[in-house]
Amino acid sequence: MTLTDLRTKIFADGAELEGMLTMYREPHIKGFTTNPTLMRKAGVTDYRSFARQVVAAIPDRPISFEVFSDELADMERQAREIATWGEHVYVKIPVTNTRQAPSYDLVHRLSHAGVKLNVTAVMTLEQVQAVTDAVKGGAPSNISVFAGRIADTGRDPVPHMQAALEIMKAAPKAELIWASPRELLNVFQAHDIGCHIITVTNDILKKLSLRNKDLAEYSLETVQMFYDDASAAGFRI
């Protein structure tokens, strides 16, 4: 299988402008997602200015920018401004605030006002159901289920994501995002179940060159790495 055979769209996950532009030159990258944590790591200090730079540089693929208030009313204010930054902009709304107040009513109001949304930090199938109900009949939307974090708890995310897809059939303009993948395998797991989108960091994207690599060759390269590092360290017994 080649990248062009994937039925799952790959969205690059990051907030470093140069890296985003590098990914933009790759035809297999179909969109972009950001979040406040990635922006902070990238040294972004002016949210609005950074976002407008990105939107101008990447004018024709979906890009998600997240609200960052913890108050639902202020989230709505931020969301409505972010939505004006471009037709291809999706507004990320967390499924709850930090006090576990759900954002479903806000999601419904924004979606039915024509705001494209990416509802994020979703974990449970109950949340998937509630968000699906909220966006049904509204603008195009994404539901980001954090499959990687689900896997971190020792649970297999594949049946969880399959169940999410079934729930979301009730909202045909909503697409499921396999969020926070941990390894390249997740890209092909997402493909196998028909997940619409997977967000992938540059570290994982770099591993695409390893697809179907000869395992004997890979074994030898690993042995060589251990030998070279031991020699460079000057180890003696």
VOZA-485041 format. One line per field, with one value per residue (C-alpha): y, z, x; chain; residue number from 1. Coordinates in Angstrom, 3 decimals, m for minus. Each point is the difference from the previous one (the first is absolute). Layout:
v	Y ...
w	Z ...
u	X ...
chain	A ...
resi	NUM ...
***
This chain:
v	0.000 3.491 3.302 0.681 m3.205 1.179 0.730 1.774 3.622 0.957 3.323 1.365 0.867 2.824 3.718 0.849 2.019 m1.221 m3.624 0.579 1.502 m2.992 m2.285 2.238 m0.858 m3.686 m0.954 m2.766 2.563 0.923 2.397 1.376 0.119 2.075 0.415 2.367 m2.552 m0.374 3.767 0.545 m2.608 1.778 3.324 1.675 3.091 1.835 m2.469 2.141 1.078 m3.556 m1.359 2.660 m0.794 m3.665 0.683 2.265 m2.510 m3.013 1.316 m3.158 m2.812 m0.347 1.469 m0.286 2.672 m0.508 2.315 0.347 1.551 m2.166 1.872 m1.235 3.498 1.197 m3.151 1.031 3.498 m1.403 m2.631 2.548 2.124 m2.971 m1.072 3.322 m0.692 m2.171 m2.230 m2.960 0.659 m2.431 1.125 m2.482 m0.139 m2.268 m2.477 1.470 2.780 m0.710 m0.225 m2.745 2.273 m1.503 2.186 m1.794 2.938 2.330 m2.495 m0.244 3.776 0.625 m2.899 1.051 3.584 m1.260 m0.202 m2.941 m1.773 m2.489 m1.293 m1.141 m2.029 m2.498 m3.391 m1.786 m1.317 1.906 3.185 m1.100 m0.507 3.390 1.855 m1.839 1.063 3.596 0.312 m2.004 2.259 2.693 1.086 m2.442 m1.125 m2.254 m2.090 m0.630 m3.218 m0.333 m3.590 0.261 1.009 m2.760 m2.445 1.493 m1.347 m3.573 m0.034 m0.996 3.147 m1.794 m1.319 3.299 1.931 m2.442 0.623 3.768 m0.304 m1.843 2.704 2.757 m1.408 2.078 3.177 m0.509 3.380 m0.927 m1.732 m2.083 0.925 m2.642 2.393 m0.346 m3.038 m1.598 m1.904 m0.376 m3.139 2.214 1.560 m3.381 m1.010 3.173 m0.897 m3.547 1.127 2.903 2.799 3.272 1.846 m0.652 2.776 m0.762 1.806 0.517 m2.652 m2.655 1.333 m0.493 m3.718 m0.331 m0.875 m3.144 m1.415 m3.657 0.361 m3.284 m1.201 m1.785 3.232 1.925 m2.486 0.514 3.790 m0.311 m2.143 2.530 2.842 m1.768 m0.741 3.553 1.552 m2.325 0.816 3.742 m0.221 m1.793 m2.793 m2.585 m3.116
w	0.000 m0.857 1.546 m2.971 0.804 3.489 0.468 3.266 m0.450 1.716 1.841 1.258 3.698 0.985 0.603 m1.422 m3.176 m1.940 0.743 m1.005 m3.302 m0.629 0.522 m2.213 m2.914 0.446 m1.980 2.463 2.790 m0.297 2.940 3.213 3.696 2.777 3.713 2.766 1.353 m3.386 m0.475 3.360 m0.817 m3.319 1.776 m1.328 2.089 m2.183 m0.728 m2.461 m1.964 m0.261 m1.131 m2.670 m1.305 m0.279 m1.689 m2.556 m0.713 m0.179 m1.669 m1.361 2.571 3.252 3.062 3.586 2.637 3.573 2.400 3.314 2.430 2.791 0.009 m2.493 m0.803 m0.758 m2.003 m2.218 m0.461 m0.916 m2.289 m1.967 m0.573 m0.963 m2.518 m1.838 m0.727 m3.034 m1.702 0.547 3.746 2.501 3.595 2.656 2.971 2.957 0.875 3.533 1.877 2.925 2.389 m2.126 m1.243 m3.406 m3.084 m1.901 m0.010 m1.186 m2.694 m1.185 m0.085 m1.907 m2.417 m0.898 m0.464 m2.742 1.968 m1.016 3.185 1.181 3.346 1.838 3.005 m0.522 1.638 0.903 m2.335 2.040 m0.970 m3.644 0.128 1.595 m2.454 m2.952 1.179 0.342 m3.502 m1.860 m2.628 0.552 m1.816 m0.980 3.120 1.464 3.164 1.383 2.012 1.731 m0.981 1.037 3.527 0.143 m0.934 2.755 2.510 m1.246 m2.096 m3.665 m1.846 m3.196 1.141 1.791 m3.220 m1.958 2.447 m0.364 m3.770 0.420 2.311 m2.371 m2.949 1.354 m0.882 m3.552 m0.112 3.038 m0.441 2.618 0.835 1.422 2.268 1.898 m1.866 1.544 m2.922 m3.769 0.356 1.138 m3.474 m1.531 2.816 m0.701 m3.706 0.692 1.970 m2.321 2.440 m1.908 1.295 2.090 1.480 m0.192 1.425 m2.038 2.074 m1.141 m3.559 m0.283 0.563 m3.194 m1.778 2.158 m1.492 m0.979 0.766 m0.094 3.624 m0.368 m1.299 2.834 2.504 m1.375 0.147 3.645 0.862 m1.767 2.015 3.315 m1.055 m1.196 3.172 2.259 m1.930 0.114 3.756 0.444 2.090 1.446 2.105
u	0.000 1.203 m1.046 m2.243 m1.910 m0.942 m3.685 0.824 1.085 3.250 m0.049 3.322 m0.087 2.326 0.445 3.401 m0.558 3.049 m0.877 m3.610 1.097 2.266 m2.986 m2.156 2.275 m0.877 m3.125 m0.885 m0.492 m3.672 m0.336 1.502 m0.808 1.517 m0.618 1.183 2.496 1.695 0.005 1.659 2.673 0.620 0.501 m3.157 m0.827 m2.543 m2.823 m1.929 3.081 1.325 m3.358 m0.390 3.497 m0.922 m3.339 1.671 2.771 m2.344 m3.161 m1.578 0.100 m1.939 1.757 m1.219 0.655 m1.145 m1.777 1.812 m2.460 m1.415 m3.316 m2.572 m1.272 3.522 0.690 m2.890 1.406 3.429 m1.518 m2.002 3.113 2.191 m2.656 0.420 3.670 m0.742 m2.552 2.314 0.396 m1.496 m0.435 1.094 m2.336 0.881 m2.731 m0.117 1.706 2.359 m2.966 m1.603 m2.774 m0.870 0.145 m2.785 m2.425 2.751 1.022 m3.614 m0.416 3.229 m0.423 m3.528 1.219 2.323 3.273 2.170 1.049 2.576 m1.251 3.105 1.203 m2.817 0.565 m3.236 m2.659 m2.565 1.845 0.060 m3.776 m0.661 2.267 m1.542 m3.446 1.247 1.499 m2.650 m1.515 2.618 3.151 2.754 1.815 2.660 m0.183 3.487 0.128 3.350 0.721 3.645 m0.910 m2.587 2.772 2.177 m2.546 0.494 m3.177 m0.059 m1.148 m1.049 m3.411 m0.572 0.571 m2.166 m2.829 0.509 m0.357 m3.288 m1.355 1.089 m1.946 m2.881 1.958 1.305 1.759 2.114 3.357 1.765 3.592 2.342 1.881 3.292 1.378 3.063 1.516 m0.109 m2.128 m2.879 m0.202 m0.729 m2.347 m1.973 m0.064 m1.190 m3.065 m0.851 0.796 m0.282 3.094 3.091 2.119 3.693 3.036 3.148 1.818 m2.465 m0.178 3.761 m0.563 m2.031 3.239 0.151 m3.200 0.698 3.703 1.902 0.130 3.350 1.522 m1.657 1.442 3.502 m0.377 m1.036 3.020 2.218 m1.572 0.706 3.590 0.668 m1.438 2.003 3.170 m0.672 m0.565 3.327 m1.528 2.406 m0.485
chain	A A A A A A A A A A A A A A A A A A A A A A A A A A A A A A A A A A A A A A A A A A A A A A A A A A A A A A A A A A A A A A A A A A A A A A A A A A A A A A A A A A A A A A A A A A A A A A A A A A A A A A A A A A A A A A A A A A A A A A A A A A A A A A A A A A A A A A A A A A A A A A A A A A A A A A A A A A A A A A A A A A A A A A A A A A A A A A A A A A A A A A A A A A A A A A A A A A A A A A A A A A A A A A A A A A A A A A A A A A A A A A A A A A A A A A A A A A A A A
resi	1 2 3 4 5 6 7 8 9 10 11 12 13 14 15 16 17 18 19 20 21 22 23 24 25 26 27 28 29 30 31 32 33 34 35 36 37 38 39 40 41 42 43 44 45 46 47 48 49 50 51 52 53 54 55 56 57 58 59 60 61 62 63 64 65 66 67 68 69 70 71 72 73 74 75 76 77 78 79 80 81 82 83 84 85 86 87 88 89 90 91 92 93 94 95 96 97 98 99 100 101 102 103 104 105 106 107 108 109 110 111 112 113 114 115 116 117 118 119 120 121 122 123 124 125 126 127 128 129 130 131 132 133 134 135 136 137 138 139 140 141 142 143 144 145 146 147 148 149 150 151 152 153 154 155 156 157 158 159 160 161 162 163 164 165 166 167 168 169 170 171 172 173 174 175 176 177 178 179 180 181 182 183 184 185 186 187 188 189 190 191 192 193 194 195 196 197 198 199 200 201 202 203 204 205 206 207 208 209 210 211 212 213 214 215 216 217 218 219 220 221 222 223 224 225 226 227 228 229 230 231 232 233 234 235 236 237
***
